[in-house]
Amino acid sequence: MLGAFGAHALRDRLDTYSMGVYEKAVFYHFIHALGMLVVSLMPRPALVCGLLAAGIVLFSGSLYALAFTGVRALGAVTPLGGVCFIAAWLWLAYSVARLR
């Protein structure tokens, strides 16, 4: 839905840079939301799903805000979301390895 909104409603309102930032936010939001769906089917998914959710809020949320406002300082929050994403996938790998 956010991708379609960007493609149709924002195409004429955002400059090329902001549209690229918005598209990056949508892509990472989609990939990690899909990851949350898959991980939620596993035993004890709470920590991984929580880290993925935090990553979506911090990473994609800061990019959405940056795209709409143009305030580049918001980009300083984005790496925190990236760290949450990395931590989530590492914790998932550790959890799966521990199950075996």
Biopython code that builds the backbone (N, CA, C, O; Angstrom):
import numpy as np
from Bio.PDB.StructureBuilder import StructureBuilder

atoms = [
    (1, "MET", "N", (0.823, -1.179, 0.000)),
    (1, "MET", "CA", (0.000, 0.000, 0.000)),
    (1, "MET", "C", (0.876, 1.255, 0.000)),
    (1, "MET", "O", (0.594, 2.211, -0.723)),
    (2, "LEU", "N", (1.938, 1.250, 0.812)),
    (2, "LEU", "CA", (2.822, 2.419, 0.847)),
    (2, "LEU", "C", (3.562, 2.598, -0.473)),
    (2, "LEU", "O", (3.815, 3.725, -0.898)),
    (3, "GLY", "N", (3.907, 1.493, -1.119)),
    (3, "GLY", "CA", (4.563, 1.567, -2.413)),
    (3, "GLY", "C", (3.650, 2.167, -3.468)),
    (3, "GLY", "O", (4.070, 3.020, -4.251)),
    (4, "ALA", "N", (2.403, 1.722, -3.488)),
    (4, "ALA", "CA", (1.436, 2.265, -4.448)),
    (4, "ALA", "C", (1.164, 3.739, -4.166)),
    (4, "ALA", "O", (1.041, 4.540, -5.092)),
    (5, "PHE", "N", (1.070, 4.093, -2.889)),
    (5, "PHE", "CA", (0.867, 5.493, -2.518)),
    (5, "PHE", "C", (2.009, 6.352, -3.047)),
    (5, "PHE", "O", (1.784, 7.429, -3.599)),
    (6, "GLY", "N", (3.228, 5.869, -2.875)),
    (6, "GLY", "CA", (4.388, 6.613, -3.348)),
    (6, "GLY", "C", (4.404, 6.730, -4.858)),
    (6, "GLY", "O", (4.707, 7.791, -5.404)),
    (7, "ALA", "N", (4.074, 5.629, -5.537)),
    (7, "ALA", "CA", (4.120, 5.632, -6.996)),
    (7, "ALA", "C", (3.062, 6.545, -7.609)),
    (7, "ALA", "O", (3.294, 7.149, -8.657)),
    (8, "HIS", "N", (1.923, 6.648, -6.970)),
    (8, "HIS", "CA", (0.826, 7.407, -7.573)),
    (8, "HIS", "C", (0.618, 8.788, -6.953)),
    (8, "HIS", "O", (0.436, 9.771, -7.671)),
    (9, "ALA", "N", (0.644, 8.862, -5.642)),
    (9, "ALA", "CA", (0.304, 10.133, -4.989)),
    (9, "ALA", "C", (1.517, 11.036, -4.764)),
    (9, "ALA", "O", (1.374, 12.256, -4.686)),
    (10, "LEU", "N", (2.697, 10.451, -4.662)),
    (10, "LEU", "CA", (3.862, 11.261, -4.309)),
    (10, "LEU", "C", (4.780, 11.566, -5.486)),
    (10, "LEU", "O", (5.655, 12.425, -5.376)),
    (11, "ARG", "N", (4.596, 10.889, -6.590)),
    (11, "ARG", "CA", (5.510, 11.032, -7.721)),
    (11, "ARG", "C", (5.700, 12.490, -8.131)),
    (11, "ARG", "O", (6.817, 12.890, -8.460)),
    (12, "ASP", "N", (4.652, 13.279, -8.119)),
    (12, "ASP", "CA", (4.750, 14.688, -8.524)),
    (12, "ASP", "C", (5.053, 15.629, -7.359)),
    (12, "ASP", "O", (5.281, 16.821, -7.569)),
    (13, "ARG", "N", (5.058, 15.106, -6.142)),
    (13, "ARG", "CA", (5.249, 15.966, -4.968)),
    (13, "ARG", "C", (6.654, 15.887, -4.376)),
    (13, "ARG", "O", (7.084, 16.810, -3.685)),
    (14, "LEU", "N", (7.366, 14.805, -4.638)),
    (14, "LEU", "CA", (8.710, 14.641, -4.091)),
    (14, "LEU", "C", (9.742, 14.775, -5.205)),
    (14, "LEU", "O", (9.506, 14.357, -6.338)),
    (15, "ASP", "N", (10.887, 15.362, -4.869)),
    (15, "ASP", "CA", (11.961, 15.443, -5.860)),
    (15, "ASP", "C", (12.595, 14.057, -6.009)),
    (15, "ASP", "O", (12.240, 13.125, -5.286)),
    (16, "THR", "N", (13.523, 13.929, -6.937)),
    (16, "THR", "CA", (14.137, 12.637, -7.241)),
    (16, "THR", "C", (14.833, 12.040, -6.020)),
    (16, "THR", "O", (14.690, 10.848, -5.747)),
    (17, "TYR", "N", (15.582, 12.856, -5.289)),
    (17, "TYR", "CA", (16.275, 12.371, -4.092)),
    (17, "TYR", "C", (15.275, 11.852, -3.060)),
    (17, "TYR", "O", (15.427, 10.743, -2.547)),
    (18, "SER", "N", (14.261, 12.647, -2.759)),
    (18, "SER", "CA", (13.270, 12.262, -1.747)),
    (18, "SER", "C", (12.499, 11.020, -2.178)),
    (18, "SER", "O", (12.167, 10.177, -1.344)),
    (19, "MET", "N", (12.214, 10.902, -3.464)),
    (19, "MET", "CA", (11.504, 9.721, -3.953)),
    (19, "MET", "C", (12.372, 8.481, -3.790)),
    (19, "MET", "O", (11.869, 7.414, -3.439)),
    (20, "GLY", "N", (13.678, 8.613, -4.043)),
    (20, "GLY", "CA", (14.593, 7.492, -3.829)),
    (20, "GLY", "C", (14.651, 7.077, -2.374)),
    (20, "GLY", "O", (14.681, 5.886, -2.067)),
    (21, "VAL", "N", (14.667, 8.045, -1.481)),
    (21, "VAL", "CA", (14.668, 7.763, -0.036)),
    (21, "VAL", "C", (13.377, 7.055, 0.354)),
    (21, "VAL", "O", (13.397, 6.082, 1.107)),
    (22, "TYR", "N", (12.261, 7.546, -0.160)),
    (22, "TYR", "CA", (10.960, 6.942, 0.133)),
    (22, "TYR", "C", (10.918, 5.491, -0.362)),
    (22, "TYR", "O", (10.461, 4.598, 0.350)),
    (23, "GLU", "N", (11.393, 5.272, -1.573)),
    (23, "GLU", "CA", (11.386, 3.922, -2.138)),
    (23, "GLU", "C", (12.268, 2.977, -1.334)),
    (23, "GLU", "O", (11.917, 1.812, -1.146)),
    (24, "LYS", "N", (13.411, 3.466, -0.858)),
    (24, "LYS", "CA", (14.292, 2.652, -0.015)),
    (24, "LYS", "C", (13.569, 2.275, 1.280)),
    (24, "LYS", "O", (13.662, 1.136, 1.735)),
    (25, "ALA", "N", (12.852, 3.230, 1.870)),
    (25, "ALA", "CA", (12.097, 2.966, 3.106)),
    (25, "ALA", "C", (11.036, 1.900, 2.874)),
    (25, "ALA", "O", (10.873, 0.989, 3.686)),
    (26, "VAL", "N", (10.316, 2.016, 1.764)),
    (26, "VAL", "CA", (9.272, 1.035, 1.452)),
    (26, "VAL", "C", (9.874, -0.352, 1.247)),
    (26, "VAL", "O", (9.323, -1.343, 1.724)),
    (27, "PHE", "N", (11.003, -0.427, 0.540)),
    (27, "PHE", "CA", (11.653, -1.713, 0.278)),
    (27, "PHE", "C", (12.059, -2.405, 1.577)),
    (27, "PHE", "O", (11.732, -3.573, 1.784)),
    (28, "TYR", "N", (12.764, -1.696, 2.447)),
    (28, "TYR", "CA", (13.208, -2.293, 3.706)),
    (28, "TYR", "C", (12.030, -2.607, 4.621)),
    (28, "TYR", "O", (12.055, -3.603, 5.344)),
    (29, "HIS", "N", (11.010, -1.775, 4.596)),
    (29, "HIS", "CA", (9.802, -2.019, 5.367)),
    (29, "HIS", "C", (9.172, -3.339, 4.906)),
    (29, "HIS", "O", (8.824, -4.189, 5.726)),
    (30, "PHE", "N", (9.032, -3.500, 3.604)),
    (30, "PHE", "CA", (8.413, -4.704, 3.042)),
    (30, "PHE", "C", (9.213, -5.964, 3.387)),
    (30, "PHE", "O", (8.653, -6.948, 3.871)),
    (31, "ILE", "N", (10.519, -5.927, 3.135)),
    (31, "ILE", "CA", (11.356, -7.110, 3.366)),
    (31, "ILE", "C", (11.304, -7.545, 4.830)),
    (31, "ILE", "O", (11.189, -8.734, 5.127)),
    (32, "HIS", "N", (11.390, -6.583, 5.734)),
    (32, "HIS", "CA", (11.435, -6.944, 7.152)),
    (32, "HIS", "C", (10.051, -7.256, 7.723)),
    (32, "HIS", "O", (9.945, -8.019, 8.683)),
    (33, "ALA", "N", (9.004, -6.689, 7.158)),
    (33, "ALA", "CA", (7.650, -7.093, 7.562)),
    (33, "ALA", "C", (7.390, -8.528, 7.113)),
    (33, "ALA", "O", (6.780, -9.309, 7.843)),
    (34, "LEU", "N", (7.849, -8.870, 5.922)),
    (34, "LEU", "CA", (7.739, -10.244, 5.443)),
    (34, "LEU", "C", (8.542, -11.174, 6.348)),
    (34, "LEU", "O", (8.096, -12.273, 6.676)),
    (35, "GLY", "N", (9.724, -10.724, 6.746)),
    (35, "GLY", "CA", (10.536, -11.493, 7.691)),
    (35, "GLY", "C", (9.803, -11.721, 9.001)),
    (35, "GLY", "O", (9.873, -12.809, 9.574)),
    (36, "MET", "N", (9.108, -10.711, 9.474)),
    (36, "MET", "CA", (8.341, -10.856, 10.725)),
    (36, "MET", "C", (7.261, -11.919, 10.583)),
    (36, "MET", "O", (7.015, -12.691, 11.510)),
    (37, "LEU", "N", (6.618, -11.958, 9.425)),
    (37, "LEU", "CA", (5.581, -12.969, 9.205)),
    (37, "LEU", "C", (6.167, -14.374, 9.259)),
    (37, "LEU", "O", (5.585, -15.266, 9.875)),
    (38, "VAL", "N", (7.305, -14.574, 8.626)),
    (38, "VAL", "CA", (7.937, -15.887, 8.606)),
    (38, "VAL", "C", (8.450, -16.258, 9.996)),
    (38, "VAL", "O", (8.226, -17.374, 10.467)),
    (39, "VAL", "N", (9.130, -15.332, 10.642)),
    (39, "VAL", "CA", (9.707, -15.596, 11.962)),
    (39, "VAL", "C", (8.609, -15.866, 12.987)),
    (39, "VAL", "O", (8.815, -16.647, 13.916)),
    (40, "SER", "N", (7.461, -15.240, 12.834)),
    (40, "SER", "CA", (6.384, -15.434, 13.817)),
    (40, "SER", "C", (5.867, -16.869, 13.834)),
    (40, "SER", "O", (5.187, -17.268, 14.780)),
    (41, "LEU", "N", (6.179, -17.644, 12.807)),
    (41, "LEU", "CA", (5.763, -19.046, 12.768)),
    (41, "LEU", "C", (6.721, -19.958, 13.530)),
    (41, "LEU", "O", (6.434, -21.138, 13.734)),
    (42, "MET", "N", (7.844, -19.414, 13.944)),
    (42, "MET", "CA", (8.850, -20.200, 14.650)),
    (42, "MET", "C", (8.591, -20.170, 16.163)),
    (42, "MET", "O", (7.879, -19.300, 16.664)),
    (43, "PRO", "N", (9.183, -21.139, 16.883)),
    (43, "PRO", "CA", (9.032, -21.087, 18.341)),
    (43, "PRO", "C", (9.784, -19.893, 18.926)),
    (43, "PRO", "O", (10.886, -19.568, 18.484)),
    (44, "ARG", "N", (9.198, -19.264, 19.892)),
    (44, "ARG", "CA", (9.769, -18.111, 20.603)),
    (44, "ARG", "C", (10.274, -17.003, 19.668)),
    (44, "ARG", "O", (11.468, -16.703, 19.655)),
    (45, "PRO", "N", (9.379, -16.399, 18.893)),
    (45, "PRO", "CA", (9.797, -15.372, 17.937)),
    (45, "PRO", "C", (9.865, -13.958, 18.507)),
    (45, "PRO", "O", (10.229, -13.028, 17.788)),
    (46, "ALA", "N", (9.525, -13.775, 19.776)),
    (46, "ALA", "CA", (9.316, -12.428, 20.319)),
    (46, "ALA", "C", (10.511, -11.500, 20.147)),
    (46, "ALA", "O", (10.339, -10.368, 19.695)),
    (47, "LEU", "N", (11.707, -11.939, 20.490)),
    (47, "LEU", "CA", (12.864, -11.046, 20.421)),
    (47, "LEU", "C", (13.180, -10.663, 18.977)),
    (47, "LEU", "O", (13.418, -9.491, 18.683)),
    (48, "VAL", "N", (13.182, -11.640, 18.083)),
    (48, "VAL", "CA", (13.491, -11.354, 16.680)),
    (48, "VAL", "C", (12.434, -10.427, 16.090)),
    (48, "VAL", "O", (12.770, -9.447, 15.424)),
    (49, "CYS", "N", (11.168, -10.728, 16.328)),
    (49, "CYS", "CA", (10.091, -9.872, 15.801)),
    (49, "CYS", "C", (10.149, -8.476, 16.413)),
    (49, "CYS", "O", (9.892, -7.490, 15.723)),
    (50, "GLY", "N", (10.478, -8.382, 17.678)),
    (50, "GLY", "CA", (10.607, -7.080, 18.327)),
    (50, "GLY", "C", (11.732, -6.256, 17.728)),
    (50, "GLY", "O", (11.581, -5.055, 17.502)),
    (51, "LEU", "N", (12.871, -6.910, 17.467)),
    (51, "LEU", "CA", (13.991, -6.207, 16.843)),
    (51, "LEU", "C", (13.653, -5.788, 15.417)),
    (51, "LEU", "O", (14.015, -4.691, 14.990)),
    (52, "LEU", "N", (12.962, -6.655, 14.680)),
    (52, "LEU", "CA", (12.555, -6.288, 13.325)),
    (52, "LEU", "C", (11.571, -5.121, 13.345)),
    (52, "LEU", "O", (11.663, -4.214, 12.517)),
    (53, "ALA", "N", (10.635, -5.143, 14.285)),
    (53, "ALA", "CA", (9.676, -4.033, 14.397)),
    (53, "ALA", "C", (10.390, -2.734, 14.749)),
    (53, "ALA", "O", (10.093, -1.683, 14.181)),
    (54, "ALA", "N", (11.333, -2.808, 15.687)),
    (54, "ALA", "CA", (12.104, -1.610, 16.046)),
    (54, "ALA", "C", (12.901, -1.112, 14.849)),
    (54, "ALA", "O", (13.005, 0.093, 14.620)),
    (55, "GLY", "N", (13.461, -2.041, 14.091)),
    (55, "GLY", "CA", (14.196, -1.663, 12.896)),
    (55, "GLY", "C", (13.321, -0.969, 11.868)),
    (55, "GLY", "O", (13.731, 0.016, 11.255)),
    (56, "ILE", "N", (12.120, -1.484, 11.683)),
    (56, "ILE", "CA", (11.191, -0.858, 10.738)),
    (56, "ILE", "C", (10.852, 0.559, 11.183)),
    (56, "ILE", "O", (10.867, 1.489, 10.376)),
    (57, "VAL", "N", (10.552, 0.718, 12.450)),
    (57, "VAL", "CA", (10.197, 2.048, 12.964)),
    (57, "VAL", "C", (11.371, 3.010, 12.824)),
    (57, "VAL", "O", (11.208, 4.129, 12.339)),
    (58, "LEU", "N", (12.552, 2.573, 13.250)),
    (58, "LEU", "CA", (13.711, 3.465, 13.235)),
    (58, "LEU", "C", (14.274, 3.675, 11.827)),
    (58, "LEU", "O", (14.540, 4.808, 11.427)),
    (59, "PHE", "N", (14.454, 2.596, 11.087)),
    (59, "PHE", "CA", (15.068, 2.701, 9.766)),
    (59, "PHE", "C", (14.083, 3.290, 8.758)),
    (59, "PHE", "O", (14.301, 4.377, 8.224)),
    (60, "SER", "N", (13.003, 2.561, 8.508)),
    (60, "SER", "CA", (12.048, 3.042, 7.508)),
    (60, "SER", "C", (11.350, 4.311, 7.976)),
    (60, "SER", "O", (11.119, 5.223, 7.182)),
    (61, "GLY", "N", (11.015, 4.372, 9.252)),
    (61, "GLY", "CA", (10.340, 5.564, 9.778)),
    (61, "GLY", "C", (11.161, 6.824, 9.599)),
    (61, "GLY", "O", (10.636, 7.867, 9.210)),
    (62, "SER", "N", (12.465, 6.725, 9.887)),
    (62, "SER", "CA", (13.313, 7.906, 9.712)),
    (62, "SER", "C", (13.455, 8.271, 8.237)),
    (62, "SER", "O", (13.533, 9.451, 7.895)),
    (63, "LEU", "N", (13.489, 7.261, 7.360)),
    (63, "LEU", "CA", (13.566, 7.561, 5.930)),
    (63, "LEU", "C", (12.262, 8.159, 5.407)),
    (63, "LEU", "O", (12.289, 9.064, 4.573)),
    (64, "TYR", "N", (11.117, 7.661, 5.890)),
    (64, "TYR", "CA", (9.838, 8.272, 5.505)),
    (64, "TYR", "C", (9.829, 9.743, 5.926)),
    (64, "TYR", "O", (9.470, 10.622, 5.143)),
    (65, "ALA", "N", (10.227, 9.993, 7.168)),
    (65, "ALA", "CA", (10.236, 11.367, 7.679)),
    (65, "ALA", "C", (11.205, 12.236, 6.885)),
    (65, "ALA", "O", (10.897, 13.387, 6.576)),
    (66, "LEU", "N", (12.363, 11.697, 6.557)),
    (66, "LEU", "CA", (13.346, 12.429, 5.761)),
    (66, "LEU", "C", (12.778, 12.761, 4.378)),
    (66, "LEU", "O", (12.935, 13.883, 3.896)),
    (67, "ALA", "N", (12.126, 11.798, 3.749)),
    (67, "ALA", "CA", (11.563, 12.020, 2.415)),
    (67, "ALA", "C", (10.497, 13.115, 2.435)),
    (67, "ALA", "O", (10.431, 13.939, 1.523)),
    (68, "PHE", "N", (9.668, 13.121, 3.469)),
    (68, "PHE", "CA", (8.571, 14.093, 3.526)),
    (68, "PHE", "C", (9.010, 15.473, 3.989)),
    (68, "PHE", "O", (8.475, 16.482, 3.530)),
    (69, "THR", "N", (9.979, 15.525, 4.892)),
    (69, "THR", "CA", (10.353, 16.823, 5.470)),
    (69, "THR", "C", (11.617, 17.417, 4.870)),
    (69, "THR", "O", (11.790, 18.636, 4.869)),
    (70, "GLY", "N", (12.502, 16.566, 4.359)),
    (70, "GLY", "CA", (13.777, 17.050, 3.849)),
    (70, "GLY", "C", (14.790, 17.372, 4.936)),
    (70, "GLY", "O", (15.880, 17.859, 4.636)),
    (71, "VAL", "N", (14.452, 17.111, 6.183)),
    (71, "VAL", "CA", (15.358, 17.367, 7.310)),
    (71, "VAL", "C", (16.389, 16.246, 7.356)),
    (71, "VAL", "O", (16.098, 15.146, 7.824)),
    (72, "ARG", "N", (17.575, 16.524, 6.877)),
    (72, "ARG", "CA", (18.609, 15.489, 6.741)),
    (72, "ARG", "C", (19.104, 14.965, 8.086)),
    (72, "ARG", "O", (19.655, 13.866, 8.146)),
    (73, "ALA", "N", (18.924, 15.708, 9.142)),
    (73, "ALA", "CA", (19.341, 15.242, 10.469)),
    (73, "ALA", "C", (18.588, 13.968, 10.861)),
    (73, "ALA", "O", (19.082, 13.187, 11.674)),
    (74, "LEU", "N", (17.413, 13.754, 10.300)),
    (74, "LEU", "CA", (16.653, 12.534, 10.594)),
    (74, "LEU", "C", (17.393, 11.291, 10.117)),
    (74, "LEU", "O", (17.165, 10.191, 10.621)),
    (75, "GLY", "N", (18.275, 11.473, 9.150)),
    (75, "GLY", "CA", (19.074, 10.351, 8.666)),
    (75, "GLY", "C", (20.002, 9.780, 9.723)),
    (75, "GLY", "O", (20.486, 8.658, 9.572)),
    (76, "ALA", "N", (20.260, 10.520, 10.782)),
    (76, "ALA", "CA", (21.112, 10.026, 11.864)),
    (76, "ALA", "C", (20.446, 8.887, 12.634)),
    (76, "ALA", "O", (21.131, 8.099, 13.285)),
    (77, "VAL", "N", (19.133, 8.794, 12.567)),
    (77, "VAL", "CA", (18.397, 7.732, 13.264)),
    (77, "VAL", "C", (18.447, 6.430, 12.463)),
    (77, "VAL", "O", (18.371, 5.342, 13.034)),
    (78, "THR", "N", (18.573, 6.542, 11.154)),
    (78, "THR", "CA", (18.498, 5.383, 10.263)),
    (78, "THR", "C", (19.471, 4.261, 10.640)),
    (78, "THR", "O", (19.057, 3.101, 10.653)),
    (79, "PRO", "N", (20.738, 4.544, 10.946)),
    (79, "PRO", "CA", (21.655, 3.448, 11.310)),
    (79, "PRO", "C", (21.227, 2.670, 12.555)),
    (79, "PRO", "O", (21.536, 1.486, 12.681)),
    (80, "LEU", "N", (20.524, 3.323, 13.466)),
    (80, "LEU", "CA", (20.030, 2.596, 14.645)),
    (80, "LEU", "C", (19.046, 1.506, 14.224)),
    (80, "LEU", "O", (19.044, 0.407, 14.780)),
    (81, "GLY", "N", (18.220, 1.823, 13.243)),
    (81, "GLY", "CA", (17.308, 0.820, 12.702)),
    (81, "GLY", "C", (18.065, -0.295, 12.010)),
    (81, "GLY", "O", (17.698, -1.466, 12.116)),
    (82, "GLY", "N", (19.131, 0.073, 11.295)),
    (82, "GLY", "CA", (19.964, -0.943, 10.654)),
    (82, "GLY", "C", (20.591, -1.888, 11.658)),
    (82, "GLY", "O", (20.686, -3.091, 11.413)),
    (83, "VAL", "N", (21.015, -1.351, 12.777)),
    (83, "VAL", "CA", (21.587, -2.187, 13.841)),
    (83, "VAL", "C", (20.516, -3.147, 14.373)),
    (83, "VAL", "O", (20.812, -4.310, 14.646)),
    (84, "CYS", "N", (19.298, -2.676, 14.518)),
    (84, "CYS", "CA", (18.200, -3.557, 14.964)),
    (84, "CYS", "C", (17.964, -4.680, 13.951)),
    (84, "CYS", "O", (17.763, -5.832, 14.334)),
    (85, "PHE", "N", (17.990, -4.342, 12.652)),
    (85, "PHE", "CA", (17.823, -5.366, 11.626)),
    (85, "PHE", "C", (18.929, -6.411, 11.720)),
    (85, "PHE", "O", (18.653, -7.610, 11.712)),
    (86, "ILE", "N", (20.161, -5.969, 11.806)),
    (86, "ILE", "CA", (21.300, -6.889, 11.882)),
    (86, "ILE", "C", (21.205, -7.758, 13.133)),
    (86, "ILE", "O", (21.425, -8.968, 13.074)),
    (87, "ALA", "N", (20.879, -7.141, 14.252)),
    (87, "ALA", "CA", (20.747, -7.897, 15.505)),
    (87, "ALA", "C", (19.642, -8.948, 15.391)),
    (87, "ALA", "O", (19.797, -10.066, 15.882)),
    (88, "ALA", "N", (18.552, -8.598, 14.759)),
    (88, "ALA", "CA", (17.434, -9.538, 14.598)),
    (88, "ALA", "C", (17.861, -10.754, 13.785)),
    (88, "ALA", "O", (17.596, -11.891, 14.177)),
    (89, "TRP", "N", (18.518, -10.519, 12.659)),
    (89, "TRP", "CA", (18.915, -11.641, 11.802)),
    (89, "TRP", "C", (20.014, -12.474, 12.462)),
    (89, "TRP", "O", (20.029, -13.696, 12.317)),
    (90, "LEU", "N", (20.925, -11.835, 13.177)),
    (90, "LEU", "CA", (21.949, -12.594, 13.892)),
    (90, "LEU", "C", (21.335, -13.432, 15.011)),
    (90, "LEU", "O", (21.715, -14.586, 15.209)),
    (91, "TRP", "N", (20.389, -12.848, 15.738)),
    (91, "TRP", "CA", (19.729, -13.589, 16.819)),
    (91, "TRP", "C", (18.932, -14.762, 16.239)),
    (91, "TRP", "O", (18.899, -15.844, 16.826)),
    (92, "LEU", "N", (18.295, -14.546, 15.092)),
    (92, "LEU", "CA", (17.562, -15.627, 14.434)),
    (92, "LEU", "C", (18.521, -16.751, 14.052)),
    (92, "LEU", "O", (18.227, -17.921, 14.296)),
    (93, "ALA", "N", (19.664, -16.411, 13.454)),
    (93, "ALA", "CA", (20.648, -17.424, 13.066)),
    (93, "ALA", "C", (21.142, -18.190, 14.292)),
    (93, "ALA", "O", (21.272, -19.413, 14.256)),
    (94, "TYR", "N", (21.414, -17.467, 15.369)),
    (94, "TYR", "CA", (21.855, -18.102, 16.609)),
    (94, "TYR", "C", (20.775, -19.040, 17.144)),
    (94, "TYR", "O", (21.073, -20.159, 17.562)),
    (95, "SER", "N", (19.543, -18.591, 17.132)),
    (95, "SER", "CA", (18.433, -19.403, 17.649)),
    (95, "SER", "C", (18.233, -20.661, 16.834)),
    (95, "SER", "O", (18.001, -21.734, 17.391)),
    (96, "VAL", "N", (18.321, -20.539, 15.511)),
    (96, "VAL", "CA", (18.154, -21.710, 14.645)),
    (96, "VAL", "C", (19.316, -22.677, 14.859)),
    (96, "VAL", "O", (19.105, -23.887, 14.933)),
    (97, "ALA", "N", (20.533, -22.160, 14.958)),
    (97, "ALA", "CA", (21.706, -23.020, 15.184)),
    (97, "ALA", "C", (21.593, -23.738, 16.525)),
    (97, "ALA", "O", (21.995, -24.895, 16.648)),
    (98, "ARG", "N", (21.059, -23.068, 17.508)),
    (98, "ARG", "CA", (20.913, -23.664, 18.840)),
    (98, "ARG", "C", (19.864, -24.769, 18.853)),
    (98, "ARG", "O", (19.976, -25.718, 19.629)),
    (99, "LEU", "N", (18.852, -24.658, 18.007)),
    (99, "LEU", "CA", (17.813, -25.690, 17.925)),
    (99, "LEU", "C", (18.356, -26.990, 17.356)),
    (99, "LEU", "O", (17.879, -28.073, 17.694)),
    (100, "ARG", "N", (19.340, -26.879, 16.506)),
    (100, "ARG", "CA", (19.911, -28.084, 15.871)),
    (100, "ARG", "C", (20.856, -28.697, 16.813)),
    (100, "ARG", "O", (21.460, -29.723, 16.501)),
]
sb = StructureBuilder()
sb.init_structure("model")
sb.init_model(0)
sb.init_chain("A")
sb.init_seg("    ")
for serial, (resi, resn, name, xyz) in enumerate(atoms, 1):
    if name == "N":
        sb.init_residue(resn, " ", resi, " ")
    sb.init_atom(name, np.array(xyz, "f"), 0.0, 1.0, " ", f" {name:<3s}", serial, name[0])
structure = sb.get_structure()
